[in-house]
Amino acid sequence: MNVCDLFIGTNSERRQLSKIIEEWNTKSSISSISKEWRKKRPNASTENLSIILYNCECLSTHIADLDILLSVYTPQIFILTGVGSSIKNLPKMTSYYWISQEGTNSFGGVAMLIHNTLKTKITMQQSDFLLIELDILPKPIFVGAIYVPPSKPFPQSLLDKFINKPFYIFGDCNAKHTDWLCRQNNASGSQLKNWLESTGCEMIYPTKPTSKRSTAVIDFGITHNAYGWKADVIQEGTSDHYPVLIKTPVSTGENNYFRNNIWKYVHPTFHPYASTFKGITTDMGIIKDHQLIADTLANFYEKHFENPSFDIGRIAHVEAIKNYEKISQLPIDPMTKITLEEVEKNWKRAQKRNP
């Protein structure tokens, strides 16, 4: 039996606990790292566009959600609805830029956080609605953000303008219908369903509720063609809405690098002290280009781990090399096993420090 199965907690906590146990019971020696080391450059790759849609219900009170979701899922576009008063003072996020539009009330407003590698231009703005043209392969598309307050009807005349365009509009429309897995229909949902049937447009929606207060799916996408697009609910966040991760078949082009990490778990400790990365200092000055940084570090570590050079004519050098070879061939002693009780004790102690 896996000892982690005995731990009382969520699946996410069990997975993290498993990683901790594995790390605590594993070690690497310099000799093993040296043997396994190989020079590797990041290859240019084509990465598909990923989007997160989130009704944050006033960003000022849920800013930590944005930080965590960006760090864990690294979307190229983050669409926020229900931004609230923060729409006038959006936080700066490294490697991203904002495009925003105020709403009709203090709880409205939509915003898009877009990665610096993406080229966009605003094509339309009005209260609680924003549309951009996204320059991607093989041709540009239109991506929008929309928020429809509960008391407002479905904005049919607005979406009529995009029927003959490659559009993808995401947001909280407060439209409920059994066709997209809600338990009951409302007026906006019936209006949207009729509009979809008359225009041939489609929806991009998850198979789980996006509202925490009901079983409704009210955060979704509307498009001319949903083929290849997929939406999944992310079971995180402190808003009454779940974030929605949207995966697409659309390429963002080459040389875009997005790396997952576990910043979520160390964020409470290190975030207040982390400074912006400003490059590395070399004899030639400060390097900021990512490819040059990777090449410089690869050359440094390759030199560091290569076999030592020596003078075969000097006895001391020859003896040192012989000793080096003997040490490098020594077996790696296994670490002392750590009991589940020790791990659980430290885990609970960490939870108390970072509730």
C-alpha positions in Angstrom: 0.0 0.0 0.0 1.2 3.5 -0.8 1.8 5.3 2.5 0.4 8.5 1.0 -3.0 6.8 0.9 -3.1 6.8 4.7 -2.8 10.6 4.8 -6.1 12.4 5.4 -6.3 15.2 2.9 -7.2 16.2 -0.7 -5.8 14.4 -3.8 -3.7 17.5 -4.5 -2.2 17.3 -1.0 -1.5 13.6 -1.4 0.3 14.1 -4.6 2.5 16.9 -3.1 3.1 14.6 0.0 4.3 11.9 -2.4 6.7 14.3 -4.0 8.1 15.3 -0.6 8.7 11.7 0.4 10.4 10.9 -2.8 12.6 14.0 -2.5 13.5 13.2 1.1 14.5 9.6 0.3 16.5 10.4 -2.8 19.9 12.0 -3.3 22.3 12.6 -6.1 26.1 12.8 -5.9 28.3 15.1 -7.9 29.7 12.1 -9.7 26.2 10.9 -10.8 25.2 14.3 -11.9 28.5 14.5 -13.9 27.8 11.2 -15.6 24.3 12.2 -16.5 25.0 15.7 -17.5 24.6 16.6 -21.2 24.6 19.9 -22.9 21.0 20.8 -23.9 19.7 23.9 -25.5 16.0 24.9 -25.5 14.6 24.0 -28.9 12.2 26.3 -30.7 8.7 24.7 -30.4 5.2 25.5 -31.5 2.9 25.8 -28.6 -0.9 26.0 -28.7 -2.8 28.9 -27.3 -4.1 28.4 -23.7 -6.6 30.6 -22.0 -8.0 30.9 -18.5 -11.4 32.4 -17.9 -12.3 33.6 -14.4 -15.0 35.7 -12.8 -13.0 37.0 -9.9 -15.9 38.9 -8.3 -13.7 42.0 -7.6 -10.1 41.5 -8.3 -8.9 43.5 -5.3 -10.0 40.7 -3.0 -8.9 37.8 -5.1 -5.5 39.0 -6.4 -3.8 35.9 -4.9 -5.9 33.7 -7.1 -4.6 35.5 -10.2 -1.0 35.1 -9.0 -1.4 31.4 -8.3 -3.3 30.5 -11.5 -0.7 32.3 -13.6 2.2 30.5 -11.9 0.7 27.0 -12.0 -1.1 27.0 -15.4 0.9 29.7 -17.4 -1.8 30.6 -19.8 -1.0 33.0 -22.7 -4.2 34.8 -22.1 -6.1 35.3 -18.8 -9.6 36.7 -19.2 -11.2 38.2 -16.1 -14.8 39.2 -15.7 -16.4 41.0 -12.7 -13.1 42.9 -12.1 -14.7 45.7 -10.1 -13.0 48.8 -8.9 -9.5 47.4 -9.7 -10.2 47.9 -13.4 -8.7 51.4 -13.0 -5.6 50.2 -11.3 -4.7 46.7 -12.5 -1.6 45.1 -10.9 1.6 44.7 -12.9 2.4 41.1 -13.8 5.8 40.2 -15.1 5.9 39.2 -18.8 2.2 40.2 -19.3 0.3 43.3 -20.4 -3.3 44.4 -19.7 -6.2 45.4 -21.9 -9.3 46.3 -20.0 -12.8 47.8 -20.2 -15.0 49.2 -17.4 -18.4 47.9 -16.7 -21.9 49.4 -16.1 -21.6 49.0 -12.4 -19.0 48.7 -9.6 -19.1 44.9 -9.9 -18.6 44.7 -13.6 -15.7 45.3 -16.0 -13.6 42.9 -18.1 -9.9 42.6 -18.6 -7.4 40.5 -20.6 -3.9 39.7 -19.3 -1.9 38.8 -22.4 1.6 37.4 -22.6 4.2 39.7 -24.1 5.0 37.2 -26.9 1.5 37.7 -28.4 0.7 40.6 -30.7 -2.8 42.1 -30.4 -4.8 45.1 -31.3 -8.1 46.3 -29.9 -11.0 46.1 -32.4 -14.0 46.9 -30.2 -14.8 48.2 -26.7 -18.0 49.0 -24.9 -19.2 48.6 -21.3 -18.5 45.0 -20.1 -17.2 44.0 -23.5 -13.8 43.9 -25.1 -12.6 42.4 -28.4 -9.1 42.1 -29.7 -7.5 40.8 -32.9 -4.8 38.2 -32.0 -2.0 37.8 -34.6 -1.3 34.0 -34.7 -0.8 31.2 -37.1 -2.1 30.5 -39.7 -4.2 33.7 -39.6 -5.5 36.2 -37.0 -8.5 35.5 -34.9 -10.8 37.6 -32.7 -10.8 36.9 -28.9 -13.3 38.7 -26.7 -14.3 39.1 -23.0 -17.9 39.7 -22.0 -19.8 40.1 -18.7 -23.6 40.1 -18.7 -25.2 41.1 -15.3 -28.0 38.9 -14.1 -30.6 41.5 -14.8 -29.6 42.1 -18.4 -30.8 40.1 -21.5 -28.4 38.2 -23.8 -26.7 40.8 -26.0 -27.8 39.3 -29.3 -27.3 42.5 -31.4 -23.7 42.7 -30.2 -22.8 39.2 -31.2 -24.5 39.5 -34.5 -21.6 41.7 -35.6 -19.2 38.8 -35.5 -21.1 35.9 -37.2 -19.0 35.9 -40.3 -15.7 36.3 -38.5 -13.4 33.8 -36.7 -14.4 34.9 -33.2 -14.0 33.4 -29.7 -15.8 35.3 -27.0 -15.5 34.2 -23.4 -17.1 35.4 -20.2 -19.9 35.2 -17.7 -23.2 35.6 -19.5 -25.4 34.5 -16.6 -27.2 32.3 -19.2 -28.5 29.0 -18.1 -29.8 26.1 -20.2 -30.0 22.4 -20.1 -28.2 22.2 -23.5 -25.0 23.2 -21.7 -25.6 21.0 -18.6 -27.5 23.4 -16.4 -30.4 22.0 -14.4 -32.8 24.6 -15.5 -33.2 27.4 -18.1 -33.5 31.1 -17.6 -34.4 33.9 -20.0 -30.9 34.7 -21.1 -30.2 31.0 -21.6 -33.2 30.5 -23.8 -32.3 33.6 -25.8 -28.7 32.3 -26.3 -29.9 28.9 -27.4 -32.3 30.4 -30.0 -29.5 32.6 -31.3 -27.1 29.7 -31.6 -29.7 27.7 -33.6 -30.4 30.6 -35.9 -26.8 31.5 -36.6 -25.1 28.1 -36.5 -22.6 29.3 -33.9 -21.3 27.0 -31.1 -20.3 27.0 -27.5 -17.1 26.1 -25.6 -18.1 25.0 -22.2 -16.9 22.6 -19.4 -18.8 19.5 -18.3 -18.8 20.6 -14.6 -20.5 23.6 -13.0 -18.6 26.9 -13.0 -20.6 28.3 -10.1 -19.9 27.3 -6.6 -23.3 28.3 -5.4 -25.3 26.2 -7.8 -24.8 23.5 -10.5 -24.9 26.1 -13.3 -22.4 26.4 -16.1 -22.4 30.2 -16.7 -18.8 30.8 -17.6 -18.1 29.7 -21.2 -17.1 30.6 -24.7 -19.2 31.5 -27.8 -17.6 30.9 -31.2 -18.2 30.4 -34.9 -16.5 27.0 -34.7 -15.7 25.1 -31.5 -13.8 22.2 -33.2 -10.7 21.3 -31.2 -11.4 23.7 -28.3 -11.8 22.2 -24.9 -12.8 23.7 -21.5 -12.1 22.3 -18.1 -13.0 23.6 -14.6 -10.1 24.3 -12.3 -11.0 23.3 -8.7 -9.2 26.3 -7.2 -9.8 30.0 -6.4 -11.7 31.9 -3.7 -14.4 33.5 -5.8 -17.9 32.0 -6.1 -16.9 31.0 -9.7 -14.4 28.3 -10.6 -11.7 29.3 -13.1 -12.0 27.6 -16.6 -8.9 26.4 -18.4 -9.4 26.5 -22.2 -7.2 24.5 -24.4 -7.1 25.2 -28.1 -5.8 23.8 -31.4 -4.5 27.2 -32.4 -0.7 27.7 -32.6 0.9 30.7 -31.0 4.0 30.3 -33.2 7.6 29.4 -32.5 10.0 30.5 -29.7 7.3 30.8 -27.1 8.3 29.2 -23.8 5.9 28.5 -21.0 7.1 26.3 -18.2 5.0 24.8 -15.4 6.4 25.0 -11.8 5.4 24.5 -8.2 5.5 28.2 -7.3 2.0 27.8 -5.8 3.5 25.9 -2.9 6.4 28.2 -2.1 4.6 31.5 -3.0 3.6 32.4 0.6 7.3 32.3 1.7 9.2 33.8 -1.2 6.8 36.1 -3.0 7.4 39.2 -0.7 11.2 39.0 -1.3 11.5 37.9 -5.0 13.0 40.6 -7.2 12.6 40.9 -10.9 15.2 39.0 -12.9 17.4 41.5 -14.7 19.8 39.2 -16.5 23.2 37.7 -15.6 26.5 39.6 -15.3 29.4 38.4 -17.4 32.8 39.8 -18.5 31.0 41.2 -21.6 28.4 43.0 -19.5 24.8 42.1 -18.5 23.1 39.5 -20.7 19.2 39.7 -20.9 18.6 37.6 -24.0 17.1 34.2 -23.0 18.9 32.2 -25.5 22.3 33.8 -24.6 21.6 33.2 -21.0 20.8 29.5 -21.6 24.0 29.1 -23.7 26.2 30.9 -21.1 24.9 28.7 -18.3 25.2 25.5 -20.3 28.8 26.3 -21.1 29.6 27.1 -17.5 28.1 23.9 -16.1 29.5 21.8 -18.9 33.0 23.1 -18.0 32.3 22.7 -14.3 31.4 19.0 -14.6 34.0 17.9 -17.2 36.8 15.6 -16.2 39.7 17.5 -14.5 42.8 18.3 -16.6 46.2 17.4 -15.2 49.9 17.3 -16.0 50.9 13.6 -16.6 54.5 14.5 -15.7 53.6 15.4 -12.1 53.2 12.6 -9.7 50.9 14.6 -7.4 48.5 15.2 -10.3 48.5 11.5 -11.3 47.8 10.4 -7.8 45.0 12.9 -7.5 43.4 11.6 -10.7 43.6 8.0 -9.5 41.9 9.0 -6.2 39.3 10.9 -8.2 38.5 7.8 -10.3 38.1 5.7 -7.2 35.7 8.1 -5.6 33.6 8.5 -8.7 33.1 4.7 -8.8 31.9 4.4 -5.2 28.3 3.2 -4.8 25.7 5.8 -3.8 24.6 5.0 -0.2 20.8 5.0 0.2 19.4 7.6 2.5 17.9 6.6 5.8 14.2 6.0 5.3 11.9 8.5 6.8 8.7 7.3 8.5 5.2 8.5 7.5 4.7 9.9 10.9 7.7 12.2 10.5 6.5 13.4 7.1 2.9 14.0 8.3 4.2 15.9 11.4 6.2 18.2 9.2 3.4 18.6 6.7 1.0 19.7 9.4 3.5 22.1 10.8 3.9 23.6 7.4 0.2 23.9 7.0 -0.1 25.9 10.3 2.6 28.3 9.0 0.9 28.7 5.7 -2.9 28.3 6.2 
